[in-house]
Amino acid sequence: MVAMKFWQEKLRKIYPNTDKSPDYIMAHVYTACSELGRYLLRNENNDRRDEAVLKAISWMMALSTHFKLDFESAVVRRFPLACPYCLDRPCTCDRTGKRAKRHGRLLSSNEVKDELSAKYNGLVFSTEASFSWLAGQLAEIYPSNRALLTKGGQGYIAAKLLEEGGELHRAYSVVLLGRGDPADIGREVADLTAWVISCWDLDGAGKNIDAEVASTYVDGCYRCHKSPCVCPTYSITMGQEELIGDIAKYLRALKTAGVQPKAVDEALASVDEVASAPTKKTKTTAAQKVKALMSVLTGAERGLETVDGVVQHLSDAVEHLEHLV
């Protein structure tokens, strides 16, 4: 198992984000969590849902890095083998009203802090906190979350992602205004991470999250396979004209290479229609046509040297086109 500290530093090197504003990073945290919520509500596409889990975690690590926070320490400090409210494992907040009791007596806030600190200090020098370790601990603390996700409670979990995302943004905004402590961002990142990671491998396929993180980022960026990443930057608020132009550019590169000419021509025609008549219908059609093209590409075509990186860039661009629909 590889500690989360390692991956935060690895991702910092792959995605330095030195030219990205904190608003840009925060927007992508929220977007990734929104995508995860959408896949939960639709109860489909397990691979895309798990991909959204990894994206949400990577952007929360980027946010932590921006504010000089240790992601692993923030999460372990928040959940040191116990619920941070009732101090129990499994959580008993439904019976205690989110209060901690010992020997029938409610603990004061200072006593709760002291016990949490003691639990954290007992862990920090003895535990290599990997993603799998965290997922296992959270499953023991909050077994009801997994039950909800596998018994039709996806709507509740999607709502919690929205709620925790809002609380993270509130803490983030207060810090930007100079009135808050960055540690508050760390606590909210930890809370959101707990809900995000509970959504991993819901179909019970036995996917190991540490192995998936390693295979995703072993060669650098999972799209361009370079470190630092050299992918084009797509902001969720970028101009439509620039985005459509990039999609058309990548499609023409595939056409020049002789890749799937019929499917490429159909995709290009739909993209040109968006350029001349940017409606919801034309944008939706363009995204569908490009995705249809992607689905028929063979392994050999995806690896053609003449279009190296084009397929991945095209996939990224279309993903952002869907946010404009």
C-alpha positions as CSV (number, residue, x, y, z in Angstrom):
1,M,0.0,0.0,0.0
2,V,1.2,3.5,-0.8
3,A,0.4,6.4,1.5
4,M,-1.9,9.2,0.4
5,K,1.0,11.6,1.1
6,F,2.9,10.0,-1.8
7,W,0.0,10.5,-4.2
8,Q,-0.5,14.2,-3.2
9,E,3.1,14.9,-4.0
10,K,3.0,12.8,-7.2
11,L,-0.1,14.7,-8.4
12,R,1.5,18.0,-7.5
13,K,4.4,17.1,-9.9
14,I,2.0,15.9,-12.7
15,Y,-0.3,18.9,-12.3
16,P,1.6,21.8,-10.8
17,N,-1.4,24.2,-11.3
18,T,0.9,27.1,-10.7
19,D,-1.1,29.1,-13.3
20,K,-4.5,28.0,-11.9
21,S,-6.5,30.2,-9.5
22,P,-8.0,28.6,-6.4
23,D,-11.4,29.3,-7.9
24,Y,-10.4,27.1,-10.9
25,I,-9.4,24.3,-8.7
26,M,-12.5,24.6,-6.4
27,A,-14.8,24.6,-9.5
28,H,-13.3,21.3,-10.6
29,V,-13.8,19.8,-7.2
30,Y,-17.4,20.7,-7.4
31,T,-17.7,19.5,-11.0
32,A,-16.2,16.1,-10.2
33,C,-18.5,15.6,-7.3
34,S,-21.5,16.6,-9.4
35,E,-20.5,14.0,-12.0
36,L,-20.3,11.4,-9.3
37,G,-23.7,12.4,-8.0
38,R,-25.1,12.1,-11.6
39,Y,-23.8,8.6,-12.0
40,L,-25.2,7.6,-8.6
41,L,-28.7,8.9,-9.5
42,R,-28.6,7.1,-12.8
43,N,-27.3,3.9,-11.2
44,E,-25.3,3.1,-14.3
45,N,-21.8,3.1,-15.7
46,N,-19.7,1.8,-12.8
47,D,-16.4,2.6,-14.5
48,R,-17.3,6.2,-15.1
49,R,-18.5,6.5,-11.5
50,D,-15.3,5.1,-10.2
51,E,-13.4,7.5,-12.5
52,A,-15.3,10.4,-11.0
53,V,-14.3,9.2,-7.5
54,L,-10.6,9.4,-8.5
55,K,-11.1,12.8,-10.2
56,A,-12.8,14.2,-7.1
57,I,-10.1,13.0,-4.8
58,S,-7.3,14.3,-7.1
59,W,-8.9,17.8,-7.3
60,M,-9.3,17.8,-3.5
61,M,-5.7,17.0,-3.2
62,A,-4.9,19.9,-5.6
63,L,-7.0,22.2,-3.4
64,S,-5.1,21.0,-0.3
65,T,-1.8,21.6,-2.0
66,H,-2.8,25.1,-3.0
67,F,-3.5,25.9,0.7
68,K,-0.4,24.0,1.9
69,L,-2.5,21.4,3.6
70,D,-1.5,17.7,4.1
71,F,-4.5,15.8,2.6
72,E,-3.6,12.6,4.4
73,S,-3.2,14.3,7.8
74,A,-6.4,16.2,7.4
75,V,-8.5,13.1,6.6
76,V,-6.9,10.9,9.3
77,R,-7.1,13.6,11.9
78,R,-10.8,14.0,11.1
79,F,-11.6,10.3,11.2
80,P,-9.0,8.7,13.6
81,L,-10.7,5.2,13.6
82,A,-13.9,6.8,15.0
83,C,-16.7,9.2,14.1
84,P,-15.6,12.8,15.1
85,Y,-18.9,13.5,16.7
86,C,-19.9,10.5,18.8
87,L,-16.4,9.1,18.9
88,D,-17.7,5.6,18.3
89,R,-17.0,2.9,15.6
90,P,-19.5,2.2,14.2
91,C,-21.1,5.6,14.5
92,T,-23.9,6.0,17.0
93,C,-24.9,9.6,16.1
94,D,-28.5,8.5,15.3
95,R,-28.9,7.5,19.0
96,T,-26.7,10.2,20.7
97,G,-27.7,13.2,18.6
98,K,-24.2,13.6,17.3
99,R,-22.8,13.9,20.9
100,A,-20.1,11.8,22.5
101,K,-21.0,9.9,25.7
102,R,-18.7,8.0,28.2
103,H,-20.2,6.1,31.1
104,G,-23.6,7.8,30.5
105,R,-22.1,11.3,30.6
106,L,-22.0,13.7,27.7
107,L,-18.5,14.8,27.0
108,S,-17.6,18.5,26.6
109,S,-16.3,19.9,23.4
110,N,-12.8,20.1,24.9
111,E,-13.0,16.4,26.0
112,V,-14.0,15.4,22.5
113,K,-11.1,17.3,21.0
114,D,-8.7,15.7,23.5
115,E,-9.9,12.2,22.7
116,L,-9.7,12.8,18.9
117,S,-6.2,14.1,19.3
118,A,-5.2,11.1,21.3
119,K,-6.6,8.7,18.7
120,Y,-4.9,10.6,15.9
121,N,-1.5,10.7,17.7
122,G,-1.8,7.0,18.2
123,L,-2.2,6.5,14.5
124,V,0.1,9.0,12.9
125,F,3.3,7.2,13.8
126,S,2.1,3.7,13.3
127,T,-0.1,3.8,10.2
128,E,0.6,4.2,6.5
129,A,-2.7,5.6,5.5
130,S,-3.4,4.5,1.9
131,F,-6.7,5.0,0.1
132,S,-7.7,1.4,0.7
133,W,-6.9,1.8,4.4
134,L,-9.1,4.9,4.5
135,A,-12.0,3.2,2.6
136,G,-11.9,0.3,5.0
137,Q,-11.9,2.5,8.1
138,L,-14.8,4.6,6.8
139,A,-16.7,1.5,6.0
140,E,-16.3,0.4,9.6
141,I,-17.2,3.8,11.1
142,Y,-20.2,4.3,8.8
143,P,-21.5,0.9,7.6
144,S,-24.9,2.5,6.9
145,N,-23.5,4.5,4.0
146,R,-22.6,1.4,2.1
147,A,-26.0,-0.1,2.9
148,L,-27.7,3.1,1.5
149,L,-25.7,3.0,-1.7
150,T,-26.6,-0.6,-2.4
151,K,-30.2,-0.5,-1.3
152,G,-31.6,2.4,-3.3
153,G,-30.3,5.3,-1.3
154,Q,-28.3,6.9,-4.1
155,G,-30.4,10.1,-3.9
156,Y,-29.5,10.6,-0.3
157,I,-25.7,10.2,-1.0
158,A,-25.9,12.5,-4.0
159,A,-27.6,15.1,-1.7
160,K,-24.8,14.7,0.8
161,L,-22.2,15.2,-1.8
162,L,-24.0,18.5,-2.7
163,E,-24.2,19.5,1.0
164,E,-20.6,18.7,1.8
165,G,-19.4,20.4,-1.3
166,G,-21.3,23.5,-0.2
167,E,-19.8,23.4,3.2
168,L,-16.3,23.1,1.7
169,H,-17.0,26.1,-0.6
170,R,-18.2,28.1,2.5
171,A,-14.9,27.4,4.4
172,Y,-12.9,28.1,1.2
173,S,-14.7,31.5,0.7
174,V,-14.1,32.6,4.3
175,V,-10.4,31.8,4.0
176,L,-10.2,33.8,0.7
177,L,-11.7,36.7,2.5
178,G,-9.0,36.5,5.1
179,R,-11.3,35.6,8.0
180,G,-10.8,31.9,8.2
181,D,-8.2,29.2,9.0
182,P,-7.0,27.0,6.1
183,A,-7.4,24.1,8.5
184,D,-11.1,24.6,8.2
185,I,-10.8,23.8,4.5
186,G,-8.9,20.6,5.5
187,R,-11.7,19.5,7.7
188,E,-14.3,20.1,5.0
189,V,-12.1,18.3,2.4
190,A,-12.0,15.3,4.8
191,D,-15.8,15.3,5.2
192,L,-16.4,15.4,1.5
193,T,-13.7,12.8,0.9
194,A,-15.5,10.4,3.3
195,W,-18.7,10.5,1.2
196,V,-16.8,10.4,-2.1
197,I,-14.7,7.3,-1.2
198,S,-17.8,5.5,0.1
199,C,-19.0,5.4,-3.6
200,W,-16.0,3.3,-4.8
201,D,-16.7,-0.1,-6.4
202,L,-20.4,-0.2,-5.6
203,D,-20.9,-3.1,-7.9
204,G,-18.7,-5.3,-5.7
205,A,-16.2,-6.1,-8.5
206,G,-13.4,-6.1,-6.0
207,K,-11.5,-3.2,-7.5
208,N,-8.6,-2.0,-5.3
209,I,-8.6,1.8,-5.2
210,D,-4.8,1.9,-4.5
211,A,-4.2,-0.2,-7.6
212,E,-6.5,1.9,-9.7
213,V,-4.8,5.2,-8.6
214,A,-1.4,3.7,-9.4
215,S,-2.5,2.5,-12.9
216,T,-4.2,5.8,-13.6
217,Y,-1.2,8.0,-12.8
218,V,1.8,5.6,-13.2
219,D,3.0,7.3,-16.4
220,G,2.0,10.8,-15.4
221,C,-1.2,12.4,-16.6
222,Y,-3.7,9.7,-17.5
223,R,-4.5,11.5,-20.8
224,C,-1.2,12.8,-22.2
225,H,1.0,10.3,-20.2
226,K,3.4,13.1,-19.3
227,S,4.7,14.7,-16.2
228,P,4.1,17.6,-15.9
229,C,0.9,17.3,-17.9
230,V,0.8,19.0,-21.3
231,C,-2.9,18.6,-22.0
232,P,-4.8,21.7,-23.2
233,T,-6.4,23.5,-20.4
234,Y,-10.2,23.4,-20.4
235,S,-12.0,25.6,-17.9
236,I,-15.6,24.8,-17.1
237,T,-16.2,28.5,-18.0
238,M,-14.1,28.6,-21.1
239,G,-15.6,30.0,-24.3
240,Q,-17.6,27.7,-26.5
241,E,-15.9,28.9,-29.7
242,E,-12.5,27.9,-28.5
243,L,-13.7,24.5,-27.3
244,I,-15.5,23.7,-30.6
245,G,-12.4,24.8,-32.5
246,D,-10.2,22.4,-30.6
247,I,-12.6,19.5,-31.2
248,A,-12.7,20.2,-34.9
249,K,-8.8,20.4,-34.9
250,Y,-8.5,16.9,-33.3
251,L,-11.1,15.4,-35.7
252,R,-9.2,16.8,-38.7
253,A,-6.0,15.2,-37.3
254,L,-7.8,11.9,-37.2
255,K,-9.1,12.4,-40.7
256,T,-5.6,13.2,-42.1
257,A,-4.4,10.0,-40.5
258,G,-7.1,8.0,-42.3
259,V,-8.8,6.9,-39.1
260,Q,-12.4,5.8,-39.4
261,P,-13.2,8.3,-42.2
262,K,-17.0,7.8,-42.2
263,A,-17.4,8.3,-38.4
264,V,-14.9,11.2,-38.4
265,D,-16.8,13.0,-41.3
266,E,-20.1,12.6,-39.4
267,A,-18.6,14.0,-36.2
268,L,-17.0,16.9,-38.1
269,A,-20.3,17.8,-39.8
270,S,-22.1,17.9,-36.4
271,V,-19.3,20.0,-34.9
272,D,-19.4,22.5,-37.8
273,E,-23.2,22.7,-37.3
274,V,-22.6,23.8,-33.6
275,A,-20.2,26.5,-34.9
276,S,-22.9,27.9,-37.1
277,A,-25.9,27.3,-34.8
278,P,-24.9,26.7,-31.2
279,T,-28.1,25.3,-29.7
280,K,-28.6,22.7,-27.1
281,K,-29.7,20.2,-29.7
282,T,-26.6,20.7,-32.0
283,K,-24.2,20.5,-29.0
284,T,-25.9,17.3,-27.8
285,T,-25.7,15.8,-31.3
286,A,-22.1,16.8,-31.7
287,A,-21.2,15.1,-28.4
288,Q,-23.0,12.0,-29.3
289,K,-21.3,11.8,-32.8
290,V,-17.9,12.2,-31.3
291,K,-18.6,9.6,-28.6
292,A,-19.8,7.3,-31.4
293,L,-16.5,7.8,-33.2
294,M,-14.5,7.1,-30.0
295,S,-16.4,3.8,-29.5
296,V,-15.4,2.4,-32.8
297,L,-11.7,3.3,-32.6
298,T,-9.6,0.2,-32.5
299,G,-6.6,-0.2,-30.2
300,A,-4.2,0.2,-33.1
301,E,-5.9,3.4,-34.2
302,R,-5.8,4.8,-30.6
303,G,-2.0,4.2,-30.6
304,L,-1.1,5.6,-34.0
305,E,2.0,7.7,-33.7
306,T,0.6,10.3,-36.1
307,V,-2.3,11.0,-33.7
308,D,-0.5,10.5,-30.4
309,G,-2.5,12.2,-27.7
310,V,-5.2,13.4,-30.1
311,V,-7.8,10.7,-28.9
312,Q,-7.2,11.6,-25.2
313,H,-7.4,15.3,-25.9
314,L,-10.6,14.8,-27.9
315,S,-12.2,12.8,-25.1
316,D,-11.3,15.6,-22.7
317,A,-12.7,18.3,-25.0
318,V,-16.0,16.5,-25.5
319,E,-16.4,16.0,-21.8
320,H,-16.3,19.7,-21.4
321,L,-18.6,20.3,-24.3
322,E,-21.2,18.2,-22.4
323,H,-20.9,20.7,-19.5
324,L,-22.1,23.4,-21.9
325,V,-25.2,21.5,-23.0
